[in-house]
Amino acid sequence: MSEELQIVFLGTPDFAAASLRKLVENQVNVVAVITAPDKPKGRGKKLGMSAVKAYALKADLPILQPTNLKSPEFLEELKSYNADLQIVVAFRMLPVVVWDMPRLGTFNLHASLLPQYRGAAPINWAIINGEKETGVTTFFLKHEIDTGEIIFQEKEEISDTDNVGSLYERLMHKGADLVLKTVRAIENEDYPQTPQDNSPELKHAPKIFKEDCKIDWEQPMKKINDFIRGMAPYPAAWTTLNRKNLKIFEVEKSSAGTNKPCGEIYSDGKNYLRVNTKDGTLNILDLQLEGKRRMKVDEFLRGYQF
């Protein structure tokens, strides 16, 4: 017979809020929610709450927003909830004293098919590397990041037109279903714990910084397209146009040929914006020039003089 577990949920963005919503709507006993402190947002720098906090308020769940996960006050309050299990989705790294507190441990949802793409940006790197498949994994936390025993996995195809935004959306919902499945299995004491392979051939998914987003136009056309898709809509691949940063969100292969050097952007001023690569020409379709809003190429060309 299954046992109702007392669960503490840890997460911050929309990706995590979808899992929390799935648990609450299925009457899982979430006794507290831990999320990031409110942060200044937008031009007015008004304090804004995380997506997880916004949902937890609607669901009338207790909310903790610690700045220090090792502070005695936070640890004492967390301990008071007497959680049997903790669930982590898109949250910061936890100290051992936190993830080891519940009697059944802490499991994490990760947006890749572990052990592939351990790290902070698995969705981005799967697309950048031209993968045809990724997925979501639930696994128990241990000392080394993203290395604990795998509980369940679900696969998801990556299409040639996917970018991070579209794949994120699908994995968010698939991940929420997997989190619920994992909780039910743990409640019923019937779940696998499969050790991860630590082969040296594993691909990794490190955090992406602005300098990592610059487009290398000397790369083959497909690699450039995959790179742009793997950065869109955030953090966004970029190049320069007349000494200003130009973010590029979408390109397509052009039938036009040119002898221009790789990386040179050119246009007829009305219909197209193109750039040459080592093995073909790309049309830029969706972009944002420094200081301007994001727009489609036809709108951009109406207001930009080459």
Beta strands, then each sheet from edge to edge (+ up, - down):
strand 1: 7-11
strand 2: 30-34
strand 3: 39-41
strand 4: 46-48
strand 5: 63-64
strand 6: 85-89
strand 7: 106-110
strand 8: 133-140
strand 9: 150-157
strand 10: 237-241
strand 11: 244-254
strand 12: 265-267
strand 13: 273-277
strand 14: 280-289
strand 15: 295-296
sheet 1: 5+ 2+ 1+ 6+ 7+ 8- 9+
sheet 2: 3+ 4-
sheet 3: 10+ 11- 14+ 13- 12+
sheet 4: 10+ 11- 14+ 15-
end
